[in-house]
């Protein structure tokens, strides 16, 4: 790829990042009908909500997904691809907090300060997933980062967050999707949600699934027992799941989200072997030492070599992750490649020319 062409693509992504601005729950029926159209009315399948003890934890008010303020929606920047991305944001509420003499371990979606912290992720993700697809994301009562201190705490709190995510997906299907193909993606806690959502998709959903992206989270051998989770093996397969998470060394692996991992794909060359790939848009001052990413075949995790975060003005959260854990920098490292790959998989899914041409490096 010529230097000028590369600069234009990367500038597009950067401009997109800069330009973006940022109850009681009742069970809904799970439909088994494979067809998702009838003669006149589109009737979507819905994900079944779990029966949880809502008095067992202190929960802030539930989001009302008929309220537009609970959504972040943008049309595709490069024309109408006829495809959506349903994206679940990562964890941004760091610690548990006290309100009204109660301690909460989930986000309050009506709190202005928490919404401001959360909305940063809309601005980061939309320029990655919203170039060639319509972008849908939402507020939800995510578990705090403090919840990730132990598996037990996370496993206790996440199911409550997941109810919001399923309700949001059901609302999206009924009111926004209109039968279009879609991509499911999530980062960190959103990646965990993506894995769990995939397990519950119905046949009518799977017919329309272009791909899923699990970023900064793990897929285990137990997860692979679900027939809906099919690991990606290349850049153009569809109906598959792309999983990747990045570190600089073994000591920086954060087990609760990065171990054990049963499958992964290199998010630059889209290979499942250990062939290294250069990341040309992320370079150190010393151009003789390019940044590269390779898949560790034993751990199924991405090892990023010669990348020093300080070179780019970012600093890892070393108090909870290792010094070379690049969990917060997956978009920094891979954004242009993900943009390209989404375009490629959309074209592969549609199988005929659609007016959207893959971006060439």
Short mmCIF file of the C-alpha atoms (twelve columns), coordinates in Angstrom:
data_MODEL
# 
_entry.id   MODEL 
# 
loop_
_atom_site.group_PDB 
_atom_site.id 
_atom_site.type_symbol 
_atom_site.label_atom_id 
_atom_site.label_alt_id 
_atom_site.label_comp_id 
_atom_site.label_asym_id 
_atom_site.label_seq_id 
_atom_site.Cartn_x 
_atom_site.Cartn_y 
_atom_site.Cartn_z 
_atom_site.pdbx_PDB_model_num 
ATOM 1   C CA . UNK A 1   0.000   0.000   0.000  1 
ATOM 2   C CA . UNK A 2   1.282   3.431   -0.856 1 
ATOM 3   C CA . UNK A 3   2.118   5.781   1.986  1 
ATOM 4   C CA . UNK A 4   -0.480  8.295   0.799  1 
ATOM 5   C CA . UNK A 5   -3.283  5.713   0.705  1 
ATOM 6   C CA . UNK A 6   -2.392  4.469   4.167  1 
ATOM 7   C CA . UNK A 7   -2.355  7.984   5.566  1 
ATOM 8   C CA . UNK A 8   -5.817  8.673   4.123  1 
ATOM 9   C CA . UNK A 9   -7.281  5.539   5.738  1 
ATOM 10  C CA . UNK A 10  -5.732  6.138   9.143  1 
ATOM 11  C CA . UNK A 11  -6.716  9.819   9.020  1 
ATOM 12  C CA . UNK A 12  -10.311 8.733   8.379  1 
ATOM 13  C CA . UNK A 13  -10.293 6.603   11.512 1 
ATOM 14  C CA . UNK A 14  -8.659  9.324   13.611 1 
ATOM 15  C CA . UNK A 15  -11.097 11.974  12.369 1 
ATOM 16  C CA . UNK A 16  -13.963 9.675   13.213 1 
ATOM 17  C CA . UNK A 17  -12.651 9.285   16.745 1 
ATOM 18  C CA . UNK A 18  -12.264 13.025  17.114 1 
ATOM 19  C CA . UNK A 19  -15.619 13.896  15.552 1 
ATOM 20  C CA . UNK A 20  -17.885 11.578  17.545 1 
ATOM 21  C CA . UNK A 21  -19.729 13.030  20.468 1 
ATOM 22  C CA . UNK A 22  -20.276 11.202  22.509 1 
ATOM 23  C CA . UNK A 23  -38.319 -1.786  37.436 1 
ATOM 24  C CA . UNK A 24  -38.873 -4.870  37.456 1 
ATOM 25  C CA . UNK A 25  -37.790 -7.162  34.697 1 
ATOM 26  C CA . UNK A 26  -40.267 -9.563  33.148 1 
ATOM 27  C CA . UNK A 27  -39.348 -12.659 31.197 1 
ATOM 28  C CA . UNK A 28  -39.884 -12.454 27.459 1 
ATOM 29  C CA . UNK A 29  -40.645 -15.497 25.272 1 
ATOM 30  C CA . UNK A 30  -37.917 -17.354 23.456 1 
ATOM 31  C CA . UNK A 31  -39.197 -18.260 20.001 1 
ATOM 32  C CA . UNK A 32  -37.938 -21.341 18.164 1 
ATOM 33  C CA . UNK A 33  -39.337 -20.579 14.717 1 
ATOM 34  C CA . UNK A 34  -36.479 -20.468 12.183 1 
ATOM 35  C CA . UNK A 35  -38.266 -17.969 9.952  1 
ATOM 36  C CA . UNK A 36  -37.972 -14.308 10.815 1 
ATOM 37  C CA . UNK A 37  -40.326 -12.877 8.245  1 
ATOM 38  C CA . UNK A 38  -43.986 -13.526 7.727  1 
ATOM 39  C CA . UNK A 39  -46.020 -12.132 4.840  1 
ATOM 40  C CA . UNK A 40  -46.450 -8.662  6.291  1 
ATOM 41  C CA . UNK A 41  -44.979 -8.266  9.761  1 
ATOM 42  C CA . UNK A 42  -41.422 -8.862  10.948 1 
ATOM 43  C CA . UNK A 43  -41.506 -10.789 14.237 1 
ATOM 44  C CA . UNK A 44  -38.051 -11.134 15.808 1 
ATOM 45  C CA . UNK A 45  -36.948 -13.871 18.157 1 
ATOM 46  C CA . UNK A 46  -35.971 -12.648 21.603 1 
ATOM 47  C CA . UNK A 47  -33.427 -13.783 24.154 1 
ATOM 48  C CA . UNK A 48  -34.956 -15.340 27.250 1 
ATOM 49  C CA . UNK A 49  -34.391 -13.320 30.424 1 
ATOM 50  C CA . UNK A 50  -33.214 -15.191 33.512 1 
ATOM 51  C CA . UNK A 51  -35.015 -15.418 36.818 1 
ATOM 52  C CA . UNK A 52  -32.722 -13.621 39.252 1 
ATOM 53  C CA . UNK A 53  -33.111 -12.653 42.881 1 
ATOM 54  C CA . UNK A 54  -33.157 -8.880  42.432 1 
ATOM 55  C CA . UNK A 55  -33.162 -8.396  46.207 1 
ATOM 56  C CA . UNK A 56  -29.872 -10.262 46.618 1 
ATOM 57  C CA . UNK A 57  -27.807 -7.309  45.395 1 
ATOM 58  C CA . UNK A 58  -28.176 -3.547  45.535 1 
ATOM 59  C CA . UNK A 59  -29.087 -2.477  42.020 1 
ATOM 60  C CA . UNK A 60  -29.516 1.052   40.656 1 
ATOM 61  C CA . UNK A 61  -32.592 1.791   38.495 1 
ATOM 62  C CA . UNK A 62  -32.960 -0.283  35.334 1 
ATOM 63  C CA . UNK A 63  -32.487 1.389   31.951 1 
ATOM 64  C CA . UNK A 64  -35.579 1.956   29.848 1 
ATOM 65  C CA . UNK A 65  -34.538 1.052   26.309 1 
ATOM 66  C CA . UNK A 66  -37.502 2.876   24.816 1 
ATOM 67  C CA . UNK A 67  -35.732 6.040   26.016 1 
ATOM 68  C CA . UNK A 68  -33.413 7.361   23.239 1 
ATOM 69  C CA . UNK A 69  -30.962 8.609   25.897 1 
ATOM 70  C CA . UNK A 70  -30.074 4.983   26.620 1 
ATOM 71  C CA . UNK A 71  -28.703 4.503   23.093 1 
ATOM 72  C CA . UNK A 72  -25.776 5.632   20.956 1 
ATOM 73  C CA . UNK A 73  -26.682 5.103   17.291 1 
ATOM 74  C CA . UNK A 74  -24.870 6.177   14.130 1 
ATOM 75  C CA . UNK A 75  -25.424 5.288   10.478 1 
ATOM 76  C CA . UNK A 76  -22.551 3.782   8.514  1 
ATOM 77  C CA . UNK A 77  -20.045 6.460   7.510  1 
ATOM 78  C CA . UNK A 78  -19.312 4.999   4.071  1 
ATOM 79  C CA . UNK A 79  -22.815 4.486   2.773  1 
ATOM 80  C CA . UNK A 80  -25.545 2.005   3.577  1 
ATOM 81  C CA . UNK A 81  -24.090 -1.481  3.819  1 
ATOM 82  C CA . UNK A 82  -27.383 -2.931  4.995  1 
ATOM 83  C CA . UNK A 83  -25.531 -4.383  8.009  1 
ATOM 84  C CA . UNK A 84  -25.548 -3.409  11.697 1 
ATOM 85  C CA . UNK A 85  -23.081 -3.734  14.550 1 
ATOM 86  C CA . UNK A 86  -24.481 -4.366  18.031 1 
ATOM 87  C CA . UNK A 87  -21.686 -3.357  20.377 1 
ATOM 88  C CA . UNK A 88  -21.329 -3.827  24.147 1 
ATOM 89  C CA . UNK A 89  -18.881 -1.441  25.810 1 
ATOM 90  C CA . UNK A 90  -16.069 -2.404  28.198 1 
ATOM 91  C CA . UNK A 91  -15.882 -1.610  31.899 1 
ATOM 92  C CA . UNK A 92  -15.524 2.074   32.699 1 
ATOM 93  C CA . UNK A 93  -16.979 2.328   36.214 1 
ATOM 94  C CA . UNK A 94  -13.893 1.538   38.261 1 
ATOM 95  C CA . UNK A 95  -14.866 1.105   41.897 1 
ATOM 96  C CA . UNK A 96  -17.945 0.231   43.902 1 
ATOM 97  C CA . UNK A 97  -19.669 3.334   45.249 1 
ATOM 98  C CA . UNK A 98  -22.018 4.379   48.034 1 
ATOM 99  C CA . UNK A 99  -25.346 6.079   47.381 1 
ATOM 100 C CA . UNK A 100 -28.139 6.507   49.905 1 
ATOM 101 C CA . UNK A 101 -26.234 4.453   52.485 1 
ATOM 102 C CA . UNK A 102 -26.026 1.496   50.114 1 
ATOM 103 C CA . UNK A 103 -22.980 0.114   48.325 1 
ATOM 104 C CA . UNK A 104 -23.411 -0.538  44.611 1 
ATOM 105 C CA . UNK A 105 -21.301 -2.691  42.309 1 
ATOM 106 C CA . UNK A 106 -23.096 -1.777  39.089 1 
ATOM 107 C CA . UNK A 107 -23.284 1.376   36.998 1 
ATOM 108 C CA . UNK A 108 -26.126 3.818   37.513 1 
ATOM 109 C CA . UNK A 109 -27.157 4.650   33.940 1 
ATOM 110 C CA . UNK A 110 -28.935 7.804   35.142 1 
ATOM 111 C CA . UNK A 111 -25.909 9.279   36.933 1 
ATOM 112 C CA . UNK A 112 -24.379 12.054  34.806 1 
ATOM 113 C CA . UNK A 113 -20.797 11.476  35.961 1 
ATOM 114 C CA . UNK A 114 -20.972 7.751   35.327 1 
ATOM 115 C CA . UNK A 115 -22.581 8.303   31.932 1 
ATOM 116 C CA . UNK A 116 -19.762 10.683  31.006 1 
ATOM 117 C CA . UNK A 117 -17.127 8.091   31.919 1 
ATOM 118 C CA . UNK A 118 -19.005 5.377   30.047 1 
ATOM 119 C CA . UNK A 119 -19.653 7.407   26.885 1 
ATOM 120 C CA . UNK A 120 -15.929 7.669   26.133 1 
ATOM 121 C CA . UNK A 121 -16.177 4.133   24.794 1 
ATOM 122 C CA . UNK A 122 -18.847 5.070   22.264 1 
ATOM 123 C CA . UNK A 123 -16.382 7.553   20.791 1 
ATOM 124 C CA . UNK A 124 -13.618 4.947   20.629 1 
ATOM 125 C CA . UNK A 125 -15.659 2.116   19.148 1 
ATOM 126 C CA . UNK A 126 -17.853 3.899   16.606 1 
ATOM 127 C CA . UNK A 127 -14.965 4.838   14.246 1 
ATOM 128 C CA . UNK A 128 -13.865 1.188   14.295 1 
ATOM 129 C CA . UNK A 129 -17.201 -0.583  13.866 1 
ATOM 130 C CA . UNK A 130 -19.267 2.183   12.280 1 
ATOM 131 C CA . UNK A 131 -17.371 2.807   9.045  1 
ATOM 132 C CA . UNK A 132 -19.114 0.199   6.869  1 
ATOM 133 C CA . UNK A 133 -21.970 -0.771  9.214  1 
ATOM 134 C CA . UNK A 134 -24.649 0.974   11.223 1 
ATOM 135 C CA . UNK A 135 -23.489 1.263   14.836 1 
ATOM 136 C CA . UNK A 136 -25.747 0.486   17.813 1 
ATOM 137 C CA . UNK A 137 -24.544 0.682   21.394 1 
ATOM 138 C CA . UNK A 138 -26.216 1.383   24.712 1 
ATOM 139 C CA . UNK A 139 -25.876 2.089   28.395 1 
ATOM 140 C CA . UNK A 140 -26.200 -0.846  30.770 1 
ATOM 141 C CA . UNK A 141 -25.687 -1.558  34.438 1 
ATOM 142 C CA . UNK A 142 -22.229 -2.977  33.959 1 
ATOM 143 C CA . UNK A 143 -20.354 -4.528  36.860 1 
ATOM 144 C CA . UNK A 144 -17.590 -2.290  38.200 1 
ATOM 145 C CA . UNK A 145 -13.935 -3.034  37.541 1 
ATOM 146 C CA . UNK A 146 -13.642 -3.848  41.235 1 
ATOM 147 C CA . UNK A 147 -15.948 -6.789  40.499 1 
ATOM 148 C CA . UNK A 148 -13.120 -8.369  38.493 1 
ATOM 149 C CA . UNK A 149 -11.009 -8.771  41.629 1 
ATOM 150 C CA . UNK A 150 -12.285 -12.344 41.930 1 
ATOM 151 C CA . UNK A 151 -14.136 -14.884 39.826 1 
ATOM 152 C CA . UNK A 152 -16.733 -15.279 42.562 1 
ATOM 153 C CA . UNK A 153 -17.581 -11.568 42.674 1 
ATOM 154 C CA . UNK A 154 -17.707 -11.315 38.886 1 
ATOM 155 C CA . UNK A 155 -19.872 -14.418 38.543 1 
ATOM 156 C CA . UNK A 156 -22.273 -13.023 41.156 1 
ATOM 157 C CA . UNK A 157 -22.606 -9.575  39.584 1 
ATOM 158 C CA . UNK A 158 -22.311 -10.150 35.843 1 
ATOM 159 C CA . UNK A 159 -25.671 -11.964 35.401 1 
ATOM 160 C CA . UNK A 160 -27.466 -8.782  36.477 1 
ATOM 161 C CA . UNK A 161 -25.547 -6.723  33.923 1 
ATOM 162 C CA . UNK A 162 -26.263 -9.373  31.307 1 
ATOM 163 C CA . UNK A 163 -30.021 -8.975  31.791 1 
ATOM 164 C CA . UNK A 164 -29.733 -5.375  30.611 1 
ATOM 165 C CA . UNK A 165 -27.654 -6.458  27.629 1 
ATOM 166 C CA . UNK A 166 -30.223 -9.036  26.579 1 
ATOM 167 C CA . UNK A 167 -33.060 -6.565  27.014 1 
ATOM 168 C CA . UNK A 168 -31.147 -4.071  24.874 1 
ATOM 169 C CA . UNK A 169 -30.585 -6.706  22.180 1 
ATOM 170 C CA . UNK A 170 -34.252 -7.675  22.209 1 
ATOM 171 C CA . UNK A 171 -35.247 -4.013  21.855 1 
ATOM 172 C CA . UNK A 172 -32.729 -3.565  19.045 1 
ATOM 173 C CA . UNK A 173 -34.162 -6.554  17.175 1 
ATOM 174 C CA . UNK A 174 -37.731 -5.372  17.526 1 
ATOM 175 C CA . UNK A 175 -37.308 -1.656  16.890 1 
ATOM 176 C CA . UNK A 176 -34.072 -1.038  14.952 1 
ATOM 177 C CA . UNK A 177 -32.819 -4.082  13.040 1 
ATOM 178 C CA . UNK A 178 -35.652 -4.687  10.534 1 
ATOM 179 C CA . UNK A 179 -34.244 -8.061  9.537  1 
ATOM 180 C CA . UNK A 180 -30.793 -6.836  8.471  1 
ATOM 181 C CA . UNK A 181 -27.638 -8.955  8.881  1 
ATOM 182 C CA . UNK A 182 -25.629 -7.938  11.926 1 
ATOM 183 C CA . UNK A 183 -22.293 -8.188  13.701 1 
ATOM 184 C CA . UNK A 184 -22.087 -8.703  17.468 1 
ATOM 185 C CA . UNK A 185 -19.024 -7.201  19.139 1 
ATOM 186 C CA . UNK A 186 -17.828 -6.427  22.626 1 
ATOM 187 C CA . UNK A 187 -14.696 -5.384  24.453 1 
ATOM 188 C CA . UNK A 188 -13.600 -6.638  27.900 1 
ATOM 189 C CA . UNK A 189 -16.834 -7.040  29.931 1 
ATOM 190 C CA . UNK A 190 -18.548 -6.482  26.593 1 
ATOM 191 C CA . UNK A 191 -16.495 -9.372  25.196 1 
ATOM 192 C CA . UNK A 192 -17.757 -11.608 27.975 1 
ATOM 193 C CA . UNK A 193 -21.280 -10.495 27.122 1 
ATOM 194 C CA . UNK A 194 -20.686 -11.305 23.447 1 
ATOM 195 C CA . UNK A 195 -19.634 -14.866 24.323 1 
ATOM 196 C CA . UNK A 196 -22.742 -15.370 26.443 1 
ATOM 197 C CA . UNK A 197 -25.025 -13.791 23.821 1 
ATOM 198 C CA . UNK A 198 -23.701 -16.087 21.128 1 
ATOM 199 C CA . UNK A 199 -24.716 -19.115 23.173 1 
ATOM 200 C CA . UNK A 200 -28.320 -17.900 23.256 1 
ATOM 201 C CA . UNK A 201 -28.812 -16.836 19.638 1 
ATOM 202 C CA . UNK A 202 -31.609 -18.601 17.812 1 
ATOM 203 C CA . UNK A 203 -31.396 -20.072 14.277 1 
ATOM 204 C CA . UNK A 204 -33.018 -16.958 12.835 1 
ATOM 205 C CA . UNK A 205 -30.247 -14.877 14.402 1 
ATOM 206 C CA . UNK A 206 -27.464 -17.159 13.186 1 
ATOM 207 C CA . UNK A 207 -28.737 -16.863 9.610  1 
ATOM 208 C CA . UNK A 208 -28.014 -13.141 9.794  1 
ATOM 209 C CA . UNK A 209 -24.788 -13.206 11.829 1 
ATOM 210 C CA . UNK A 210 -21.973 -11.814 9.694  1 
ATOM 211 C CA . UNK A 211 -19.408 -12.371 12.461 1 
ATOM 212 C CA . UNK A 212 -18.747 -11.768 16.148 1 
ATOM 213 C CA . UNK A 213 -15.757 -10.008 17.701 1 
ATOM 214 C CA . UNK A 214 -14.678 -10.875 21.254 1 
ATOM 215 C CA . UNK A 215 -12.005 -8.301  22.093 1 
ATOM 216 C CA . UNK A 216 -9.945  -8.352  25.256 1 
ATOM 217 C CA . UNK A 217 -11.696 -11.403 26.671 1 
ATOM 218 C CA . UNK A 218 -11.367 -15.176 26.526 1 
ATOM 219 C CA . UNK A 219 -13.254 -18.026 24.899 1 
ATOM 220 C CA . UNK A 220 -12.837 -21.249 26.873 1 
ATOM 221 C CA . UNK A 221 -13.157 -24.904 25.877 1 
ATOM 222 C CA . UNK A 222 -16.501 -24.947 27.682 1 
ATOM 223 C CA . UNK A 223 -17.683 -21.974 25.612 1 
ATOM 224 C CA . UNK A 224 -16.805 -23.874 22.432 1 
ATOM 225 C CA . UNK A 225 -19.375 -26.520 23.340 1 
ATOM 226 C CA . UNK A 226 -21.936 -24.072 21.994 1 
ATOM 227 C CA . UNK A 227 -22.563 -24.775 18.298 1 
ATOM 228 C CA . UNK A 228 -22.984 -21.027 17.766 1 
ATOM 229 C CA . UNK A 229 -19.352 -20.255 18.626 1 
ATOM 230 C CA . UNK A 230 -17.255 -21.192 15.606 1 
ATOM 231 C CA . UNK A 231 -13.682 -19.827 15.754 1 
ATOM 232 C CA . UNK A 232 -12.616 -17.711 12.784 1 
ATOM 233 C CA . UNK A 233 -9.837  -19.252 10.689 1 
ATOM 234 C CA . UNK A 234 -9.205  -16.461 8.180  1 
ATOM 235 C CA . UNK A 235 -10.117 -12.966 7.068  1 
ATOM 236 C CA . UNK A 236 -13.231 -13.791 5.025  1 
ATOM 237 C CA . UNK A 237 -15.164 -16.571 6.793  1 
ATOM 238 C CA . UNK A 238 -18.612 -15.589 8.070  1 
ATOM 239 C CA . UNK A 239 -20.836 -16.661 10.937 1 
ATOM 240 C CA . UNK A 240 -17.651 -17.056 12.961 1 
ATOM 241 C CA . UNK A 241 -16.185 -15.524 16.107 1 
ATOM 242 C CA . UNK A 242 -12.923 -13.562 16.162 1 
ATOM 243 C CA . UNK A 243 -11.242 -13.563 19.566 1 
ATOM 244 C CA . UNK A 244 -8.024  -11.780 20.565 1 
ATOM 245 C CA . UNK A 245 -6.393  -10.229 23.609 1 
ATOM 246 C CA . UNK A 246 -2.909  -8.710  23.858 1 
ATOM 247 C CA . UNK A 247 0.069   -8.575  26.205 1 
ATOM 248 C CA . UNK A 248 3.777   -7.894  25.946 1 
ATOM 249 C CA . UNK A 249 4.992   -10.760 28.134 1 
ATOM 250 C CA . UNK A 250 3.775   -13.750 30.154 1 
ATOM 251 C CA . UNK A 251 3.953   -11.907 33.467 1 
ATOM 252 C CA . UNK A 252 1.346   -9.424  32.310 1 
ATOM 253 C CA . UNK A 253 -1.403  -11.943 31.526 1 
ATOM 254 C CA . UNK A 254 -4.511  -11.194 33.617 1 
ATOM 255 C CA . UNK A 255 -6.091  -14.635 34.155 1 
ATOM 256 C CA . UNK A 256 -9.655  -13.524 34.908 1 
ATOM 257 C CA . UNK A 257 -10.025 -12.244 31.329 1 
ATOM 258 C CA . UNK A 258 -7.080  -13.813 29.463 1 
ATOM 259 C CA . UNK A 259 -6.630  -17.359 30.730 1 
ATOM 260 C CA . UNK A 260 -7.347  -20.088 29.764 1 
ATOM 261 C CA . UNK A 261 -8.123  -19.297 26.115 1 
ATOM 262 C CA . UNK A 262 -9.240  -22.012 23.696 1 
ATOM 263 C CA . UNK A 263 -9.090  -20.102 20.406 1 
ATOM 264 C CA . UNK A 264 -7.747  -16.855 18.986 1 
ATOM 265 C CA . UNK A 265 -6.885  -15.183 15.699 1 
ATOM 266 C CA . UNK A 266 -4.220  -12.611 14.876 1 
ATOM 267 C CA . UNK A 267 -6.138  -9.340  14.317 1 
ATOM 268 C CA . UNK A 268 -3.666  -8.018  11.740 1 
ATOM 269 C CA . UNK A 269 -2.939  -10.903 9.350  1 
ATOM 270 C CA . UNK A 270 -6.071  -12.858 10.386 1 
ATOM 271 C CA . UNK A 271 -4.157  -16.112 10.723 1 
ATOM 272 C CA . UNK A 272 -4.449  -18.707 13.474 1 
ATOM 273 C CA . UNK A 273 -0.815  -19.813 13.423 1 
ATOM 274 C CA . UNK A 274 2.133   -17.980 14.992 1 
ATOM 275 C CA . UNK A 275 3.084   -15.989 11.882 1 
ATOM 276 C CA . UNK A 276 4.006   -12.507 13.136 1 
ATOM 277 C CA . UNK A 277 2.410   -9.450  11.564 1 
ATOM 278 C CA . UNK A 278 3.845   -5.958  11.476 1 
ATOM 279 C CA . UNK A 279 1.639   -3.146  12.741 1 
ATOM 280 C CA . UNK A 280 2.686   -0.343  10.378 1 
ATOM 281 C CA . UNK A 281 0.403   2.326   11.826 1 
ATOM 282 C CA . UNK A 282 1.936   1.939   15.319 1 
ATOM 283 C CA . UNK A 283 5.659   2.594   15.194 1 
ATOM 284 C CA . UNK A 284 8.316   3.676   17.634 1 
ATOM 285 C CA . UNK A 285 10.650  6.554   16.989 1 
ATOM 286 C CA . UNK A 286 13.281  3.956   16.064 1 
ATOM 287 C CA . UNK A 287 11.928  2.789   12.709 1 
ATOM 288 C CA . UNK A 288 14.393  -0.115  12.674 1 
ATOM 289 C CA . UNK A 289 12.291  -1.874  15.310 1 
ATOM 290 C CA . UNK A 290 8.747   -2.266  13.979 1 
ATOM 291 C CA . UNK A 291 5.943   -3.249  16.279 1 
ATOM 292 C CA . UNK A 292 4.753   -6.799  15.585 1 
ATOM 293 C CA . UNK A 293 2.036   -9.083  16.907 1 
ATOM 294 C CA . UNK A 294 2.142   -12.871 16.957 1 
ATOM 295 C CA . UNK A 295 -0.151  -15.503 18.381 1 
ATOM 296 C CA . UNK A 296 1.239   -17.633 21.191 1 
ATOM 297 C CA . UNK A 297 0.093   -21.107 20.215 1 
ATOM 298 C CA . UNK A 298 0.137   -22.486 23.743 1 
ATOM 299 C CA . UNK A 299 -1.842  -19.707 25.408 1 
ATOM 300 C CA . UNK A 300 -3.882  -18.445 22.430 1 
ATOM 301 C CA . UNK A 301 -3.032  -14.872 23.292 1 
ATOM 302 C CA . UNK A 302 -1.432  -12.110 21.226 1 
ATOM 303 C CA . UNK A 303 2.147   -11.165 22.125 1 
ATOM 304 C CA . UNK A 304 2.972   -7.653  20.938 1 
ATOM 305 C CA . UNK A 305 6.709   -7.145  20.490 1 
ATOM 306 C CA . UNK A 306 8.664   -3.879  20.578 1 
ATOM 307 C CA . UNK A 307 5.666   -1.829  21.617 1 
ATOM 308 C CA . UNK A 308 6.325   0.645   24.403 1 
ATOM 309 C CA . UNK A 309 3.135   2.302   25.537 1 
ATOM 310 C CA . UNK A 310 4.904   5.414   26.770 1 
ATOM 311 C CA . UNK A 311 5.984   6.153   23.203 1 
ATOM 312 C CA . UNK A 312 2.389   7.027   22.402 1 
ATOM 313 C CA . UNK A 313 1.416   8.901   25.543 1 
ATOM 314 C CA . UNK A 314 -0.590  6.107   27.171 1 
ATOM 315 C CA . UNK A 315 0.090   4.349   30.469 1 
ATOM 316 C CA . UNK A 316 -1.135  0.880   31.511 1 
ATOM 317 C CA . UNK A 317 -3.275  0.339   34.590 1 
ATOM 318 C CA . UNK A 318 -0.417  -1.426  36.320 1 
ATOM 319 C CA . UNK A 319 -2.159  -1.649  39.705 1 
ATOM 320 C CA . UNK A 320 -4.566  -4.293  38.420 1 
ATOM 321 C CA . UNK A 321 -2.912  -5.547  35.216 1 
ATOM 322 C CA . UNK A 322 0.732   -6.187  34.419 1 
ATOM 323 C CA . UNK A 323 2.984   -3.445  33.117 1 
ATOM 324 C CA . UNK A 324 2.825   -4.895  29.602 1 
ATOM 325 C CA . UNK A 325 -0.822  -5.842  29.585 1 
ATOM 326 C CA . UNK A 326 -2.261  -4.054  26.553 1 
ATOM 327 C CA . UNK A 327 -5.895  -4.714  27.427 1 
ATOM 328 C CA . UNK A 328 -6.793  -1.021  27.167 1 
ATOM 329 C CA . UNK A 329 -5.009  -0.556  23.844 1 
ATOM 330 C CA . UNK A 330 -6.586  -3.154  21.547 1 
ATOM 331 C CA . UNK A 331 -8.143  -0.401  19.411 1 
ATOM 332 C CA . UNK A 332 -4.893  1.599   19.440 1 
ATOM 333 C CA . UNK A 333 -3.072  -1.430  18.066 1 
ATOM 334 C CA . UNK A 334 -5.629  -2.895  15.668 1 
ATOM 335 C CA . UNK A 335 -8.260  -0.301  14.665 1 
ATOM 336 C CA . UNK A 336 -7.354  -0.034  10.940 1 
ATOM 337 C CA . UNK A 337 -7.174  -3.809  10.601 1 
ATOM 338 C CA . UNK A 338 -10.559 -4.309  12.254 1 
ATOM 339 C CA . UNK A 339 -12.104 -1.651  9.991  1 
ATOM 340 C CA . UNK A 340 -10.756 -3.531  6.961  1 
ATOM 341 C CA . UNK A 341 -11.856 -6.901  8.257  1 
ATOM 342 C CA . UNK A 342 -15.427 -5.806  8.896  1 
ATOM 343 C CA . UNK A 343 -15.644 -4.559  5.310  1 
ATOM 344 C CA . UNK A 344 -14.184 -7.852  4.037  1 
ATOM 345 C CA . UNK A 345 -16.589 -10.029 6.003  1 
ATOM 346 C CA . UNK A 346 -19.588 -7.935  4.974  1 
ATOM 347 C CA . UNK A 347 -18.673 -8.395  1.309  1 
ATOM 348 C CA . UNK A 348 -18.098 -12.119 1.882  1 
ATOM 349 C CA . UNK A 349 -21.462 -12.442 3.646  1 
ATOM 350 C CA . UNK A 350 -23.358 -10.659 0.931  1 
ATOM 351 C CA . UNK A 351 -21.446 -12.660 -1.713 1 
ATOM 352 C CA . UNK A 352 -22.372 -10.236 -4.478 1 
ATOM 353 C CA . UNK A 353 -21.136 -6.683  -5.236 1 
ATOM 354 C CA . UNK A 354 -22.819 -4.223  -2.895 1 
ATOM 355 C CA . UNK A 355 -21.107 -0.953  -3.686 1 
ATOM 356 C CA . UNK A 356 -18.851 -1.352  -0.646 1 
ATOM 357 C CA . UNK A 357 -15.336 -2.141  -1.785 1 
ATOM 358 C CA . UNK A 358 -12.802 -3.623  0.637  1 
ATOM 359 C CA . UNK A 359 -10.295 -1.019  1.773  1 
ATOM 360 C CA . UNK A 360 -6.871  -1.858  0.339  1 
ATOM 361 C CA . UNK A 361 -3.719  -1.377  2.332  1 
# 
